[in-house]
Amino acid sequence: MLAVANGLPAAVELLLEHGADPLIISSSSHSSSHSSWVKEHNPEAPIANTTALHLAAALGRDACAVMILRKERRSLSTTDEVGWSPIMYAVYQDHWQTVDLFLRQKLFESSALLNTIHHLRNKRYKKKEKDLQDKTYTMIVELVRHVAENDEYRDQLNRLIDTCTGYHSLDDQIIMELMKSPGLLSLSTKMRYIRQYFSKTYNRRSHVTVGRDSLLEDLIAQKGLMDGCTIVGAAFRNEAGCGPGPTKEMYSMISEKALEAKLFDHTSEGYVKFTNLMLLYGNDALKLRKFRLSYEVLGQFVARSVLNGLVLGLPLLEYISNFLLGGPKNVVRDLENADKELFNSLSSLSDEDFSGLEIQFYMDIPDPFTGEVREVPLKEGGLQGDEMLATDKKGYITLRARRCLYEFAKSELCAMKRGFTSLFPASLCKVISAKELSIIVGGETDIDLQDWMKHTTYRDIKQETKTDFWSCVQSFSKEDRLSLLHFATGLSCLPPGGFSQLPGGKFHIAERFGDEDVLPTASTCFNLLKLPPYSSRDIMKKNILIAVRYGSKGFVFS
């Protein structure tokens, strides 16, 4: 202890060579010298029942710590009487170089960090130890955050959260703290954790039967049955299939039907934006109520998409996702993200030019059904003359942005948020960003062939068939690849993370009995594609394309 306290690594090395045991725990009553050194640095440092490595960590004696670790790495896992391991002492004294030294000793494998967290979760503190408990928790959060912010350790931490459960799991509060900071945890790790966390608390299930041509109407009619249910299974009316396959296809169809019903329009960048119900239906209360219920149901399925891992294929603009999550508005920035062409056009005006222009204080809004154009004022009731003269460039852009993004579709946004927040807990709204929500709900439409091959398994398939199949897929257009994905899995696009995150497990290919005239079939519940043994690549390609282009809707037993 004295050698460490005085920073004498050579003396530490000599003592260890002559049999000194680094695992010996010294009580505070027998180590007044090292106690005084620690107290000099921090009077509140808990130092009772510590090892030499605890002292080296508290004082930042890295050279001494290296000598001790060479002799006995198990000293990393020793704890004092309040459960603090050496790394906690280093964190407490802000010796982050010492922290990194310990982390490089494969700390995760040695379970020192996990043992400390386990102690934190299970130790019963006395009332007078409340400050110590709070201090310990703060140290744990700082340590894990340091790990997450370091590129060298971030992947280890993500794997730790993904794979460890029970005794060796991280504390829920700690993970929630990490998720609030962007970039510390991968999106796939966040999603897996959110689903696990959510399934422990909310597991109400419901089952709906829908028609392919009346999907939205059927979901609205059965909304009461689904309210409060996070997991909704589906079957299609007059079709044999049931289970995960039809459920995945129902999720994929929701965005398609929403666009057909003119609930959304596509932007030039491929995202979706709201249409305006008041322009469509005026004061027709019955139709307005029906379509507001449509948005409410959509909001619920956006929440279910996150919580169940089923992609909607609905590429929401970030400002819509931000509104659902209750994030702060920045109307000018939101306009830039939603309509760059309009934003750039408005921003090109200089303040000097602005006052001399005949600015229109209304917007031309086309009816998406009839094409008829109506003039809508930028402000409810219109702007008065004095207000027009006083409006500057920034104020005008703000008016345009607010009217275009929020007031233009206020009832639609609010209805969608009502549905979303009825299922998605407010505590989780703080750990996921608007960009991440848009990615999760929108999915990925660019298919990586190597990723697909990597996450595919085979059953009774010859090597020649494998080679021909992947050669066919490589020659397919983007649309045909997505059609094949939909045919075999029920998904219109991939979840974030690609094929490794495919609901239901990996993609499977199995042999189907039959001759060359038989088309491929699929079991979407299991992501299973069944291929007959075609004699040539050209015949295989022709039959696959016929199946995915014309036979991808409807469930039968195959």
Secondary structure, 3 states (H helix, E strand, C coil): CHHHHCCCHHHHHHHHHCCCCCCCCECHHHCHHHHHHHHHHCCCCCCCCECHHHHHHHHCCHHHHHHHHHHCHHHHHCCCCCCCCHHHHHHHCCCHHHHHHHHCCCHHHHCHHHHHHHHHHHCCCCHHHHHHHHHHHHHHHHHHHHHHHCHHHHHHHHHHHHHCCHHHCCCHHHHHHHHCCCCCCCHHHHHHHHHHHHHHHCCCEEEEEECCCCHHHHHHHCHHHHCCCCEEEEEECCCCCCCHHHHHHHHHHHHHHHHHCCCEEECCCCCEEECCHHHHHCCCHHHHHHHHHHHHHHHHHHHHHHHHCCCCCCCECHHHHHHHHCCCCCHHHHHHHHCHHHHHHHHCCCHHHHCCCCCCCEEEEECCCCCCEEEEECCCCCCCHHHHHHCCHHHHHHHHHHHHHCHHHHHHHHHHHHHHHCCCCHHHHCCCCHHHHHHHHHCECCCCHHHHHHCEEEECCCHHHHHHHHHHHHHCCHHHHHHHHHHHHCCCCECCCHHHHCCCCCEEEEECCCCCCCCCEEEHHHCEEEECCCCCHHHHHHHHHHHHHHCCCCCCCC
